[in-house]
Each structure stands twice: as structure tokens, then as C-alpha cells.
Amino acid sequence: MVKAAKEIKQEPLEKQLWKAADKLRKNIDAAEYKHVVLGLIFLKYISDSFEEHFAKLQAGLGNYAGSDPEDKDEYKAENIFYVPPESRWPHLVAQAKQPDIGKFADAAMDAIEKENPSLKGVLPKVFARQNLDPASLGGLIDLVGNIALGDAKSRSADVLGHVFEYFLGEFALAEGKQGGQFYTPRSIVELLVMMLEPYKGRVFDPCCGSGGMFVQSEKFVEEHQGRINDISIYGQESNQTTWRLAKMNLAIRGIDSSQVKWNNEGSFLNDAHKDLKADFIIANPPFNVSDWSGELLRNDGRWQFGTPPAGNANFAWLQHFAYHLSPVGIAGVVLAKGALTSKTSGEGEIRKNLIAEGNLIDCIVNLPGKLFLNTQIPAGLWFMNHARNNEHPRKDQILFIDARNLGHLINRRTLELSREDIQQIASTYHAWRTADPSPPVGAHCMRPDDAADAIGADAIRPYGDVRGFCASVSISRVAELDYVLTPGRYVGLPDEEDDFNFPERFAALKAEFEVQLQEEAALNQAIVESLARVKV
């Protein structure tokens, strides 16, 4: 009898492409190679968009009757990049086997920048470098050319955008510590966006990396049937290479990046949006930065709650965010966990003032370890809400969530929050924000076993403290603990851990250990006897 062929599980498109592209890398570092690959994906995207509109203009039907396919204004009117003939994808493919294909690719990027001022200084011109083998580059062009794999061109933006985002994450993993500077892990971005719910208004990230916070905000609006045009984005980045990635990442999604600025001084020394009051701030600033030029900014107007120490930028970032919030604005930011407890150099006093005077702190989330690619420093999320002094039902309380036990390993050194984990944390926060401060008896926040059932549900479950996971704590209680914000101080131990019987467990472990010793002794004795028989 012939056995049925075993069904082979097909890998997702983006994984197949990554493996193929990585094989072509050879002796090029991931930090350099990412510009080659991502630059080609971007070129393919804008070329596909151009060619689709070119075909409509050439057909001359309806509103396009009498249109000139080479008229640049026709593309500008549709928010499509004009691609000159020497930069169009078919032209590049035709040269892919040439030994000087690198020069053709660099010229294509240069020509696009000249025709589209918004892309000036953004696109990579790295294809003619000696360490990039022309045959490998030609193979990469063929690979990128097949990304849509038969999909309609109108869908290629979605496909290419997804591949671009996936590749950003893979390059960050490949680069390790340095890669984390331009990439915040996707599950953390999704959690921040799900908790903030940026439906409408101005979204700001003053340390925006490759733009993941903006992309996820737009996705959130789309997924919840909102209107993309109802949000506008503002950003700043001090690393020019990272800023270029952000501009391409946003352009491939059709997101207006005109207010995403670059300067090498950074947000503290050269605030590119001085007058901006944002409705949402979503940010992952670098942890514990010591060289942030704090000594030059001792009397800056942003330090409403105390002058941050020159040796650590954590509380400078928090006050920079607070300064840029609108009267009803809310911020969700990632910070090193040390900021929850530190009292050195006046940091404890600033934290106290943010809570007691500003009444800004809405929620603190303790994150599990191993989430970040570039650091093993433990981290937490801070949520600051300028509307707490108005009609906020919990204006005298702070929500603490301890999520250290959530997440799963995606490789030996990196953890990721699942969709259920994200839903559990976000649902708890929304239930807390919208509920009466005195929940009914038996009310509960989202438990792990509830999370899967609640995904996509419109109803918000009533809030209630859950030992070991979440607690709504009065500001007076926080003051009693000297304004320390570590969630573990307030949520306590889970019920099963709280009922831990130490003597009983110790006795059981001791018995297991004694049995193990006896087994090892018996095994050693058997080995000795066996060796003795061999000698005889």
C-alpha cells in the first residue's frame, strides 16, 4: 500500500523571501545590506504605483481622457511619485545581468530624488559598492520583482509594505544590539497603540526610529473602520540613516511623512516641533542616555516638574512628552524600569511631582524581560494623561499592571507578546479608564483564559483588581510608598503563589533530591562493578 505523501506546510511569503535574500548577502554586514534590500523593495513599490496610474492615463478613459502619461502633475495630483524612465522597474530588470548593474541602480535612485523633492536625501545609493557582487544584486532584483507573485498591482502596496515591515524586523534581529536603535519590536508597538487607541488627532513620536509607531497607528484606524485622514503624524529622528528608513517605510504605506523631521542635534537640543501639542504621543526613547547634553539645558522651559540630571535622560524624556501633550492628550512610552524607583540626582522628586502636582500618571505596565533586541535592561510602559484633572473617573488613582509572566520565546534570546497577551493588558486598561471607581462585587479585569474569547469583542468587561496582575491604587497609597511605581509593590502575588506552603514544598523537594542521589549512587556502583568484571 502506497503511503500518502506528507503534506508540506508552506512558509509565509515574507519568510521565503527573507531566506532567499539572506543567501545573496554573502560577505556583507546586515547593517549595510538592509539598505540594498529595502531600497529595492521601495523602488519596486513606487514603480508599481506609477505604472498602474500610467496605464490609466494611457488608456484615456473617463476622467483621464486626453491625459498625458508623462505629465508629472498627473501623478502629483494622485499623491503618486513620478518615476522617470531610467528608474522604472522594467528598465532595471533589463539591466540586471550587466556587470555594472550597481551603477544603473544608483542612477535610478538619484533620478527619483531629483523628480520628487520629498524624497531628497532619502534613498540609498549603495549599489555600486565593490563588496556587493553584481550577480548577487541581479539575483536580488529578480527576487524583489517576484514579490507580488501574481497579485494584482493594486494590491502590491499591501504586499510590499508587509514585506518591508517584516524585513525591518529581521534586519534588526540580524544586527542585534545596533539594530534595536531603528526598530521597536512589533508586539510592543501593537500594545502601545491598542492601549492609546489613536482614532483621531495628532500623533507624535520625537524619537521615531523607522516609523513603526506611525504605521501601527494607521493600521489601528483602518482596522476599526476609522478614516486615515483623521490622524496626522509628527516625528523627529537624530540618526539620518534611521530617518531615511522611516521615510521609506511611511512612503510605501502611502502615509504623509512631511512632518517627520531629521536633525543631528536631536529633540532636546533642536526640537523640530516646538509649538506642537499632540493628542497622542507614542515613543520608545533610548534607555538611560548619559550624553544628552543636559548640562546645556539646565533652565529649559520643558522642565516643569524638576531639572533632570545631566547624566540620565529618562526624566528629560518624560517631561519632553508632557510638554508636548495637548490639554486632553495621552502618552504611552517605554522607559527603563529603573525610572520607576530611582531617587538619585533628583529623579525621585521629579517622579513625585509628575504624580502629586501634575496628576499625569495614569497607568504603569511592568513588561517581561527579553522583549528588546538591543538591551537586556528591564523596561516598563508609562501612560500619562493630561485629561485626568477633568472628568477622568479614576483621577485619584493609578492602574498598575504586572505583565512579567506574559509572552513567549520566538528564539533563544527574544520574547514576544502574543495577540492574547496584548488584548489582556489593553482590555484591562480600557475597563479601568471607563468604569466606575467602585466596581460591582465579583467584577474582574481580563484574565489570561478570558483574553482569547474577548479578542474582537466590543463589550468592555467590568474592572476589578486581580492579585498578581492588576491593581487600581490611590495616589495617597502611592505617596505612602514614597512614590515608587513598581507594579509588583501594589498587585501582590497571584493567589496560587500567595498560598504557597513552603515547609510542604521543601519536604517534597528534599525527598526528590534524596531519591535522585540514591539512583545516582546505584548507577555509579553498577559502573564500578562492570569495570571490575572487565579487568578480571
N, C-alpha and C positions, 0 to 999 in steps of 0.2 A: 504494500500500500504506500503510495507516494504521500509524503508529509506536505501539508500546505506550507507555502512559503511564508516565512515570518514577516509580518508587516513591519516595514522600516518607518520609524517616526521621522517625518521631515522637519528639519530645523527651520526656524523662522528666517525669513529673507535677510534680515539685518545681520544675523549671526553668520549665515553663509557668506555674505559679502565681507564681513569683518575678517573671517578666516582667510578668504582669498586675498584681500588687500594686505593683510599682515604678512602673508607669504612673500609678497612682492617687495616688502620693506628691506630685506637683506641687512646691510650694514648701517642703515640709517636709524638714528635715535628716534623714539616715538615723539619726543618734543618737537623735532624738526619735521618728521614725516606727516604729522597731523595737518600741517598747513598745505602739504601737497594733496592729500586725500580730500580734506574738507573744501579746499579751493576748487577742486574739480567737481565735487558734488554741487557746490554753489553755482559754478558755471553751467552745469547741466540744467539746473533748475531755471535760471534766468533765460537760458537759451530755449528751453521747452515753452516757457511762458510767452516769450517773444514769438516763437514760430506759430504757436496756436493763434495768437492775435494777428500775425502776419497773414495767415491763411484766411481769416475772416475779412481782412481788408482787401486781400487779393480777389476774393470771391465777389466783393462789392454788393452784397445783398442788404436790403433793408436800410438801416441807418448808416451802413458802410458804403452805400452807393457812391461811386466817384472818388473813393478814398485812395490815397497814395500809400502803399505798403512801406515805403521808405521814409515817410514823413514822421520825424521824431515826435512831433506834437501829438500824433495819434496814439502813441504809446504812453506819453506823459499823462494824457487825459484819463487813461485807464489804470494809472499807477503801476505801469509795467516798465521795466528797464529796457531801454533801447539797446540792442546788441548789434554792433557793426558787423559787416560780412566776414571779416577776418577772425571774429570771436565766436561765431556761431558753431554749435556743436558738430554739425556735419563736416565743417571745414577742418576742425581739429581732428576728427576721426580719420579724415582723408590723409592727414599727415602723421598718423600715429606710428607708422613703421619707419619713419625717417630718422636718421641718426641725430638730427638737430630738432627733434620734436619739442625738446625743452624750450628752445628759443621761440617756437610757434606759440606754446602755452603762455610764456611770459608776455609775449606781444599781445595775445588775446586779452589777458587781464589788464594790461596797460591801456588798450584801446577802449575797453568797457569803462574804466575810470574816467577817461577823457570825455566820453559821451554822457556820463552820469555823475554830476558833481557830488551827489550824496554818498557816492562810493569812493571818493578821492582818498587815497592813502589807506584803503581798507583791504583790498585784495592782495593775495600773496603773489610775489614774483620770484619764485624759488625753484622753478622747474628746470633751469639750465645749469644747476649746480653739478659739479663733477661727480659727487658721491651718489647722484641719482642716475642709475643706469637707464639709458634711452629705451631699451627693450622692456624694462620693468614699468617705466612710465607709459609706454604704449599699451602694455597689458592692463594697467590701471585704468586707462581711458576706455578700453573695451569693457572692462568690468563695470565702471560707473555708467557707461552707455546702456547697459542692460538692466539698470536698477528697476525701471518701471515694469519690465518683464511682461509686456503685452497689455498693461493697464492703459486706459485712455489718458491722453496727455493732460486732460483737465484734472486728473487725479494725481498727476506726477508730483505736484507740490506737496500733497499729503505724504506720499511715499518717500520722497526725497527729504522732506522735513523730519520724518520719523527716523530715517537712516542717519541723517546729520546728527540728531539728538543722541541716538544710540552710540554713534562713533565718538562723540564728545566724551561720553562716559567711559568707553573702552580705552580711549587715549589717556584719560585721567588715571585709570587703573594701571595702564602700562607705564606711565610716568611716575606713579607712586606719589611721594611727598610733594614734588613740584606740581604735579597735575592737579592737586586739590586747590591750587590758587585760582584756577579758572572755572572750577566745577564744584557745585554743591550737589551731593547725592540726591537723586531724584525723589526718593521716599521722604526726605526731609523737606524738600521744596513742596511736594504734594501736601504734606501735613500742614505746613505754614499757610498755604493757600486755602486749604479746606477749613482751617480754623478762622481765617480772616474773612473769607467769602467776598472777594473784591468784585462786586457786581457792577458798580458804577462809581466813577470819580477818578482821581489822580493817584497813580501807583508809583511809588518812588523806591529806588534802591541805590544808595550812594556808594556802594562797593559791588557793582553789578556782575562782575565776572563775565561769563559768556552769555548772560541774559536769561538763564533758566527760570528765574522768578517771574519774568515778564511772560515768557512762553506759557508757563503753567497758569498764570492769571488769565490769559486769553482762552486757554483750554477750558478753564473753570466756567467762564462766562458762556462759552459755546455749549458746553455740556448741560448747562442749566437754562438753556433757551433764552439767554440774555442777548444783548446787542453789543458786538465787539466795539462799535464806535462810542459806546457809553463809557469806556475807560481810556485814559491816556497815560502814557508811560514816561517817566523821567528817570534818568540814571546817570551815574558817573563811574569812571574806572581810571585808575592811575597807571595801569600796565597797558601800554599801547597794543602789544600783541594780543592780550586778552580782549581788549576793546574791539579789535578787528574781528575776533571770533564772535563777539556779541552782535556786531553789526550784520555779519553774515547770517548768524543764527536767526535774527529777527527778520531780515530781509527774505529769507527762504520761507518764512511763515506769513509774509505779507504784512508784518507789523511795522508801523511807523516808528523809526528809531531816530528821528531828527533831534529829539531831546535827550539822547544818550550821549553824553559828552566825555571827552578824554582830556586830561592834562596830567603831566607827570608829578605835579605837586600833591595831588590828592584832595580829598574832600575837606580835610581840616585846614590846610593852608590856602586852598583855592577852591572854595565852594562854588560849583558851576550853577547852582540853583538857589542862590541866596534868599530870594523872596518867595520860594515855593512853600506852600502849606498843603501837605499831601493828605489825602483821605486814607491811604493805606501805605505803610512802609513795610517792606519785606526785605530782610537783609541777613547776610552771613558774613560779618566783618572778620578779618584775620584776628586770631586769638592772641591776647597778651602782648600786643605790639609795643616794643620799648622805644623805637626810633620814629615816633610820630610827630616830632617837632613840638612837643608840648611846652618846652621852655620858651618858645616864641609866642605862645598863645595864652599866657597867664591871665590876661584881663579880657579874654574874648567874651562877647555878649551871649554866647550859647551856654555858658556855664551858669545856669540859673540855680542849680542845686549844690554847687560847690566846685572848686577848681580841681580838675582831675590830676593825678600825679603824672609828672613828666616821664616816668618810667613804665607806664602801662596805659594803653589807650581804651581799655574796656569801658570805663565810665565816661570817657570823652565821646565814644560812640553812642552810648545810651542817651547822653544829653544832646548830641547832634540830632538823633532821631526825634527826641521830644521837641526840640526847637522847630523841626520841620513838620510837625503834626498840625493839621487843621483843628479848629475847636471841637470837631466831632471825629477826629482822626484816630486810627488804631494802628499799632505797630506790632509786628511779630518778628523777633530777631533771635539769632543764635549767638550764644556767648559761652566762653569757658566757664565751667562750673564754679571755679574759684571766686567769681564775681558774686556768687550768692552768699558768701560768708566773709570775704576779705575785709579786714579793718585797717590795713596798712595804708599809710600816706593819705589818710582822709577818706578812703573809699567807703568805709562803714558809715561815715557821716553823710556822704552823698546818697548812699542807698537809703538811709533813714529819711532823708529829705524828699527823695522820689516817692516814698510811701506816705510819710506823715504830712508833709507840706503840699506836695504836688498831687497826692492821691492818684498816681498814674498807673500803679502796678495792678493789673487785672488778673493775671494767671502766670504761674511758673510750671514748666514741664521738665522733669528730670529725664534725660534721654539715656538709652542704653549705650554702652561702650562700642567701639569698633565700627561706628557708622561712617566715620570720615576717612578719606583716602590719605590726607596729608598730616594727620596728627592723631596721637593716642590720648590727647588731653580730654578728660570728660567734659561734656557740654550739656547745656540746658537751653530751653526756649523761654524768652521773656515776652510777655504781651502787655503793652502799655496802651491805655485807653484814655483819651482826653475827655470823653463824654461821661466819665464816672461821676463827675460833680453835678451832673444834670439829673436825668431821670433813671439812671442806672439802678436796677433793683438790688444790686449787690455792692453799692458804693462803699460800704463799710467793711467789706470782706475781700479776701484774696483766695482764688482757687489754686490749690496745689495738686499736681498730678505726678505720680511716680511711675514712669514707664520703663524703668530699668530692666524689667523682666520680659519686655516685649521684643519682637524682632527675631530674625532667623539668619543663619550664616549663608552667604552666597558663595564664599570661598573660605580658605583657612583663616584669612585675616580681616574679612569685611562682613559686617552685619547689615541687614536691610529690614525696614519696617514693611510688613505686609499691608495689603489693602484693608484687611480686617483690623489690624493694629491702628492704622490711620483713622479709620471710621470710629473705633472705640474712643480714641483720645478726643477727636473733633466733636463727636456727639456729646461727650461729657461736658466739654466746654460750652457748647451751644445750649444744652439743657440748663447748665448753671446760669448762663447770662440771661436767659429768658424766663426762668422760673421764679416763683415767689420764694423769698429767702427762708420761709418756713415750710419745707416740703411736707406732704402728707405722710402719715405713718406707712412704712413699707415701701416708700419711694426709693429708687435706686438709680445710680448712674450706670453707664454701659459696662457690662461685664464681658470678658472675652467670649463666652459662649453665646452672648446676645448679638455680638458685632456682625456676624455673618448674616443673620436674619434681618438686620437693620439697614444693610447697605442698599441705598437707593430709596429707602422709605422716607416719606415726607414728615411723618409724625416724629416729634421730639419726645423722648421718654422723660418722665419727671426725674429731677436730680435728687440725689441723696448721697452722703458720704459712703465710701466703700473702704474698709480697712485695708491698708497696704497699697491702695491705688489712688484714691482721690479724697480730698477734704476741703471744705469751704471754711476758712478760718477768719475770725475777726481781726481787724487791724490792731485792736488792743492786745490780743493774744500774741500777735507778731511782735508788738512792742515789748511785751514781757520777755520774749526770747531775743531781745536786743536786735531786732530787725534782720535776723538771719533768715534766709529764704530757701533753705534746703528742704525740698518736699518731704524727705524722709523724717524730718523732725515733727511733721504735722499729721501725716497719713497713718503712721503706726505700721505695725506688722499685719500681714494677712491673717485672717482668723486661724487658718491651719498652722501657721508659724507661731502665732501667739499662744496656741495650745500645746506647743512643743514640750514633751515630757523628757527632760534632759537625763535624769537617772535611768529611765527605762531605755532610752536610745543608747546611752553609754554602755549599759549592760549587754544590749544586743550586739553592738559593735565589738565589744570585748570578746563575746562568745564567738563571733565570726572570725576574729583575729586568731583566737586560740585554735579553732578548727583548721584554719589555714596553716598555722605553724606546725600542727600535727601532720597534716598532709605533706608539707614540705620535708619534714623530718623523715617520714616514711619513704618518700621518694629518694632522699639522699642516702638512706640506709640501703635501699634496693640497688642504687647505683654502685655503692661500695661493695656490696656482696657480688654483684655482677662482675666488677673489675677483678675481685679476688679469684673468682672461678676462671676467668680468662687467664690469669697468671699461672694458676695451677695447671 
